[in-house]
Amino acid sequence: MKKIMLTIVLFTVFSVTFSQTGDATLVFDDFNSFLQKEVVFGLVDYGGLKENPGRLNSLVGLIATYNPKDSSDDHRTAFYINAYNILVIKQVADNYPINSPMDVKGFFKENTFLIAGETLTLDQIEFKKLMEPTKDPRIHFALGCGARSCPFLYDNAFYPDKIEEQLEFRARQIIERPNYVYADLENDKVILNKIFDWYGDQFNLKTGSLIKYVNKYKGYKIPESFAVEFQEYDWTLNDR
């Protein structure tokens, strides 16, 4: 009898361990396959997702119950970036048709979601779960806020074992685009996306100035004597 009980206990422990290991891999693959299908050039078919919400709702359920608590820092960072992007899509799809995420009252600061067993807003994911522990301004290039002036939504999930490479890729990908960083050579100025204004202290902390930060990633280096201006933010929905 003792031998049977020991076998049952060992089997249970093995099954739980296997399940947790499997979930740790599969959840990122689930995020990835969804984003690859639904995101085209940074745009999302929110109308289609509202009509057929099954897969999106399944991911929201995974986000609610997934437990990254004892995982690595990179694992948690990748999880919360993906969770943020999926939950932006979820909130827009639930309220569709809208012209902008700002049409939804409390979109970033008030409306809450269950994430890894915690009730959080989108702002709490961004600042409490991502920026506070990492102090890494590249995070801002990884998050899609549902608007056209946001860093365009990445059509791949972020993975724990690739997070450094992916964040570097996203920073370069965003900064090299003139609709995010535009060097006006005739007027000796650079016009930056508004996120560089909102989170300027975080970018400056890394390099000492916004121009020095963008020059880390630009092929053409902007003269540090250039004046800095900021674009008007386009909150139009990134719909397709």
N, C-alpha and C positions, 0 to 999 in steps of 0.2 A: 504493500500500500504506500509506504514512504517513497519507494522508488517511482511509483506512478505519479505521486504528487510532485516530486522533484522534476520529473520529466515535463509535467504540465507547466510548472513555474518557469523552467528554462525555456520552454517553447513560447510561453507568453512574453518573457523578456526579449527573446530573439525576435518575435513578431513585432513588438512595439519598436525595438531598435531599427528593424528593417523598414517599418512603416515610416518612421521619422526620417531616416536617411533617404528613402524614396521620395517623400514629400519635399525634402529640402532641394532635391534636384528637379522634380517634376513641376513644382510651383513656378519656377523661373521659365521652364519650357512652355508652360501654359500661358504665362504672360507673353512670351515671345511669339508664339504662334498666333495669338489674338492680335497683337500689334502689327505683325507682318501682314495679316489679312485686312485689317481695318484702317490702317494709316497709309495714305497714298500722298507722297510729297508733302507730308505734314498735315494733311487734311483728313477729316473723319466724316463718314456718312452717318450722322447722328439720327436722321430719319429712319434709315434702315435698322439701326440698333434699337430704336424705340419700338419698331414693329416686331423685331425678333430679338428680344433681350436675353434669351436663355443663356448664351455663353458668357455674356457680360455679367449677368447676375451670379453665375457660377463662380467667376473670378472674384466678385465682391464677397461671396461666401468664403472663399479661400483666404482672402485678406483678413476677414473678421476673425478667423479661428487659427490662422498660422502663428507659430510661436518662434520668433527669432531671438528670444531672450538670451540664451546661452551660446549664441552663434558669434562669429568673429565680427569685428567692426565693419569690414568690407561687406559681409553678408547682410548686416542690418542696413547699411547704406543702400545697397542694391535693392533690398526689399522695400524700403520706404520710398525710394524714387519711383519704383514700379507701382506701388500702391497709390501714390499721389496721382500719377498719370492716369491710371485706370479709374480712380474715383472722380477725377475731373470729367472724364468721358461719361461716367455713370450719371453724374449730376446734370450734365448738359442733356444727355439722352432722355432722362426722366422729365425734364422741363421743356423739351423740344415741342414746337418750333420757337426759337428765340433768336434775336439778332446778335446777342453778346452774352457772355457769362455774367456780366454786370447786371443783366436783366433779372437775374435770380437773386432775390434778397438774401443776404448773408452767405453768398457763395463761398467766400474764402474764410471769413472770420467767425461765422455763427453756426452754419449748418454742420452737423456732426456725422461721423461714420464710426462703425466698430472696426478697429484695426488692431490685429494681434491682441484682442481682448480688452483694448482700451478705447474709450470714446474720445475722438479727436476731430478737430476741424482741419481743413487743408492748411491753414496757416500754422497750426500746431505741428503738423507733419513736417512742413518746410523748416520751421525755425527750431522747434524743440527736438525733433527726431533726426534732423539732417544737419542744419547749420550749427546748432549748439555743440554737438559732439565732434564735428569734422572741421569747423572753421574754414571750409573749402568753398570759395565763391564759384568754382566750376559747377557746383550743384545747380546754380541758377540756369545754366545752359542745358541741364538735363530735364528740367521740369517744364511741361507744357500746360499753360493755364487756360487753353481753350480759345485764345484770341490770336489774331493774325500778327500782332507785334511781339507776342511771346516767342522765345526761341522755338522754332518749329518742332513739332512733336516727332520724336525719334521713332522709326518704324521697327525697332528691335527692343527687346527687354535688356535691362542692365543685369549683368551676372556678377556674383561675388568674385570669381576668379579672373574677371576681365575688367573690373570696375575702374582701375587706374587708367588702363588703356582707353576705355570708353569715354571717360571724363576728359581726357586729353584730346581725343578725337572730336568730341562735341564742342569743346572750347575753340579748337581750330576751325571746325566746320561753321560755327556761328560767326566768329570774328572775321573770317575771310569774306563774308557776304556783305556787300555794300548796303543792303537794307538794314544791317545791324551796326556796321562800322563803315562810315563813308568819309574818305579823305577828300576834302574840297581844296585841291592844290592851288586854285586861282585865288582863293581868299585866305589861305594859310590857316585853315581850321579843320577839325575833325568833328563829325556829327555822329554821336553814339546813341544806341538804343537806350531807352529810358531806364532799363534795369541798372545801367552803369551809374545813373543818378540816384536811384532808390537805394542801391547797395554799395555806393561809392566807397564808404569806409572799409568794407570787406575787401574790395579789389585793391584799394590803396595800401591796406595792411600788408599785402603780399609783395608789392613792388615799389610803393612810394608815390605812384601817380597812375591815373587811368591810362595815359598814353603808354607808359612803360608796360602796363599790364597787357594791353592789346598787342603791343609790339612783340611780346613773347610768342604770339601765335600768327602774326601776319607775315606774309612773304615780303611785302613792301613795308618798310619801317616808316612810321609817321614821325616827322620831326617833333622833338619835345617842345619846341617853341610854339607849336600850333595852339590856337585857342580851342577850347572844348565846348561844344554845344550838344543839346540832347533833342532827339526826334520827338514829335508828338506821338503818343501811344495810340495805336489803332486797336480798339477793343472789339472790332467786328469778329464774329464767330468764325473759327477755322473749319467751316463746313464745306462739304463737297457734294 
